[in-house]
């Protein structure tokens, strides 16, 4: 019989932004650039331990928003 490891129950909430909303940022892994819209944090229900932080970024001028781990987001060159 195979052992299964279930993910503990988690909860999502808005997280603190590392830069003001609308800051022009870059995803360090993909090179995509856009305006920071928000951050969602995932925490375990039992202990409140942080499991992940996800940034939501929208291309300048509009378009489809994407998400990336917050650790990959950094301020971008304002001329991009």
Residue frames as qw, qx, qy, qz and C-alpha x, y, z in Angstrom:
[[0.000, 0.889, 0.458, 0.000, 0.00, 0.00, 0.00],
 [0.417, 0.451, -0.010, 0.789, 1.37, 3.39, -0.99],
 [0.284, -0.547, -0.432, 0.659, 1.77, 6.08, 1.62],
 [0.181, 0.741, 0.349, 0.545, 0.05, 9.33, 0.84],
 [0.323, -0.285, -0.316, 0.845, 0.98, 12.67, 2.28],
 [0.063, 0.822, 0.524, 0.213, -1.94, 15.03, 2.36],
 [0.217, 0.398, -0.097, 0.886, -1.28, 18.73, 2.31],
 [0.138, -0.412, -0.663, 0.609, -2.43, 20.31, 5.58],
 [0.118, 0.837, 0.523, 0.110, -5.49, 22.59, 5.33],
 [0.371, -0.063, 0.011, 0.926, -4.54, 26.13, 4.41],
 [0.126, 0.856, 0.439, -0.243, -6.16, 29.54, 4.17],
 [0.465, 0.382, 0.245, 0.760, -5.56, 32.39, 1.74],
 [0.145, -0.875, -0.304, 0.347, -5.40, 36.07, 2.55],
 [0.390, 0.869, -0.052, 0.301, -4.14, 39.31, 1.08],
 [0.764, -0.279, -0.127, 0.567, -0.49, 39.83, 1.98],
 [0.173, -0.853, 0.057, 0.489, 1.62, 42.90, 2.50],
 [0.681, 0.710, 0.034, 0.173, 2.94, 44.36, -0.74],
 [0.726, -0.258, 0.041, 0.636, 6.75, 44.66, -0.94],
 [0.176, -0.004, 0.230, 0.957, 6.31, 47.77, -3.13],
 [0.379, 0.348, 0.284, -0.809, 3.31, 50.10, -3.62],
 [0.606, 0.458, 0.651, -0.020, 0.49, 48.78, -5.82],
 [0.494, 0.861, 0.101, -0.063, 1.17, 49.73, -9.44],
 [0.300, -0.724, 0.529, 0.326, 4.97, 49.59, -9.07],
 [0.733, 0.550, -0.351, -0.192, 6.60, 48.50, -12.35],
 [0.617, -0.474, 0.627, -0.037, 8.20, 45.10, -11.60],
 [0.547, 0.457, -0.647, -0.271, 9.91, 42.26, -13.40],
 [0.963, -0.190, 0.151, -0.118, 9.64, 38.50, -12.96],
 [0.197, -0.730, 0.624, 0.196, 13.32, 37.58, -12.59],
 [0.595, -0.059, 0.790, 0.136, 12.81, 34.10, -14.06],
 [0.549, 0.558, 0.603, 0.151, 10.70, 34.90, -17.13],
 [0.293, -0.032, 0.218, 0.930, 11.68, 38.53, -17.77],
 [0.066, -0.695, -0.608, -0.379, 8.00, 39.52, -17.97],
 [0.159, -0.036, -0.293, 0.942, 7.34, 43.07, -16.78],
 [0.253, -0.623, -0.572, -0.470, 4.20, 44.71, -15.48],
 [0.229, -0.532, 0.249, -0.776, 2.52, 46.51, -12.61],
 [0.170, -0.048, -0.900, 0.398, 2.23, 44.83, -9.22],
 [0.461, -0.428, -0.383, -0.677, -1.44, 44.37, -8.36],
 [0.708, -0.529, 0.162, -0.438, -1.45, 42.34, -5.18],
 [0.208, 0.356, -0.889, 0.199, -0.03, 39.52, -3.06],
 [0.846, -0.303, -0.164, -0.407, -1.84, 36.45, -1.77],
 [0.059, -0.476, 0.821, -0.309, -0.42, 34.53, 1.19],
 [0.828, -0.157, -0.473, -0.258, -1.19, 30.89, 1.91],
 [0.148, -0.487, 0.691, -0.514, -0.90, 29.83, 5.55],
 [0.371, -0.149, -0.916, 0.031, -1.60, 26.58, 7.37],
 [0.491, -0.619, -0.292, -0.538, -4.84, 26.73, 9.30],
 [0.797, -0.447, -0.373, 0.164, -3.52, 24.97, 12.38],
 [0.644, -0.373, -0.116, 0.657, -0.32, 26.93, 13.01],
 [0.150, 0.958, 0.090, -0.227, -0.57, 29.97, 10.74],
 [0.540, -0.396, 0.483, 0.565, 2.82, 29.07, 9.24],
 [0.394, 0.699, -0.219, -0.556, 3.46, 30.77, 5.91],
 [0.804, 0.122, 0.562, 0.152, 3.36, 28.25, 3.06],
 [0.501, 0.286, 0.442, 0.686, 3.67, 30.58, 0.05],
 [0.078, 0.715, 0.141, -0.680, 3.43, 34.18, -1.16],
 [0.498, 0.381, 0.622, 0.469, 2.24, 34.81, -4.70],
 [0.011, 0.460, -0.049, -0.886, 2.45, 38.12, -6.57],
 [0.480, 0.635, 0.601, 0.076, -0.13, 39.12, -9.17],
 [0.205, -0.446, 0.285, 0.823, 1.19, 41.31, -11.97],
 [0.544, 0.706, 0.442, -0.100, -0.59, 42.95, -14.93],
 [0.560, 0.227, 0.304, 0.737, 1.10, 44.13, -18.14],
 [0.046, -0.435, -0.092, 0.895, 1.36, 47.90, -18.42],
 [0.310, 0.172, -0.385, -0.852, -1.56, 49.25, -20.43],
 [0.805, 0.040, 0.207, -0.555, -3.75, 46.24, -19.63],
 [0.546, 0.330, -0.750, -0.172, -3.80, 42.61, -20.53],
 [0.869, -0.278, -0.391, -0.125, -3.89, 39.27, -18.81],
 [0.392, -0.747, 0.450, -0.292, -2.60, 39.28, -15.25],
 [0.788, 0.161, -0.585, 0.108, -0.11, 36.57, -14.28],
 [0.684, -0.700, 0.148, -0.140, 1.11, 35.18, -11.02],
 [0.643, 0.439, -0.522, 0.349, 4.60, 34.37, -9.82],
 [0.696, -0.456, -0.396, 0.387, 6.22, 33.48, -6.50],
 [0.130, -0.991, -0.037, 0.001, 6.92, 36.76, -4.72],
 [0.650, -0.527, 0.334, 0.434, 10.60, 35.81, -4.38],
 [0.593, 0.239, 0.494, 0.590, 10.97, 36.25, -8.19],
 [0.144, 0.893, 0.344, 0.252, 9.53, 39.78, -8.29],
 [0.490, -0.367, -0.055, 0.789, 11.83, 42.81, -8.25],
 [0.198, 0.826, 0.094, -0.519, 11.53, 46.46, -9.33],
 [0.711, 0.381, 0.415, 0.420, 12.07, 46.87, -13.08],
 [0.281, -0.091, 0.204, 0.933, 13.69, 49.59, -15.14],
 [0.268, 0.600, 0.420, -0.626, 11.03, 52.31, -15.40],
 [0.269, 0.518, -0.402, -0.705, 11.71, 52.68, -19.13],
 [0.201, -0.015, 0.962, 0.187, 10.73, 49.06, -19.91]]
